[in-house]
Amino acid sequence: MSLKVTIQEDMKAALKAKETTRLGAIRMLLAAIKQIEVNDRIELDDAGIVAVIKKMVRQYKESLSQFEKAGREDLAFREREELKVLSAYLPEPMSETEVVAAIEAAIAESQTAKAADMGKLMAILKPRLMERADMAEVSKLVKARLS
């Protein structure tokens, strides 16, 4: 079953169970997916849907920090709950040791060991790790390894 079908089924279940917070988050997600599909005239696959979810999670985290800074705990609570709903659809993130192992394998594969080759190394790592690791963290680890 595709991720989109799973999300749609979860929306139906949330509607029947009258889980308003969960339902709202899922509807926002489906609306974002639909908007991209209509604008670009494409059917998003699971990788595209994961990219949409990651973008929404990043937005939720930013708004959550703003609400916490402003002392709006009521809004921050709602953002946390919706963030949990969206995060459930993301693949299990890789541990730091798994990322380091992938970096070492890419270094051995590309035979690079200097900081000037970081772009080449990131080009190898990005398709492998993009869905399961934060690329900013991967970049930091690569930079530390090549230094």
Beta strands, then each sheet from edge to edge (+ up, - down):
end
